């Protein structure tokens, strides 16, 4: 992965999306002195079957803030989209473009926007739509004539995004060695305590799930533990 950058913005659909993949890399980058901010399209209010969305949303927001702090992130923003039914809309692109103009990153991180995960498992619509909208918004942010109303909000164009990195893509091309920050990655996922309590199987066990994935990526990229990205040059 490129290292000649100082600011990144991570854009995902739900609380826990980053913790199930990229948080080990984010912990390494913040430890190295880079600045990373989070933008979440939803509060994940539809993610706990046993909890009413009105209660789940605030709970998951609190847990996301605690999770982000573990990996050195203190800027976390939430949009107002409804969990489970996000569309790849112009409004979503505008909201993400506005955040890019506010934060002015060189690297934008997002979730897997492909139809499937590595291994062929079907990806869900929220992930696909937020990831694809983020790629579009990285270009939109640079064009003053796309969403000109952002100029009225004082958000000048930002053409400094050099890459979009999609985590856990089946088309991964780059990886980050997270051997030294793996424990923080696990702790950041464990911070989603209420969400994890509603799960079954391996996804309810942060250490096992993340270690299995990181070992597989590390073997492919030549290190002990790693997380992978599809790197898109802009």
PyMOL commands that set and color helices and strands:
alter all, ss='L'
color gray80, all
select helices_A, chain A and resi 23-31+53-70+90-103+125-140+149-152+179-190+193-197+201-204+206-221
alter helices_A, ss='H'
color red, helices_A
select strands_A, chain A and resi 7-12+35-40+76-78+107-110+163-167+174-177+226-233
alter strands_A, ss='S'
color yellow, strands_A
deselect
rebuild
show_as cartoon
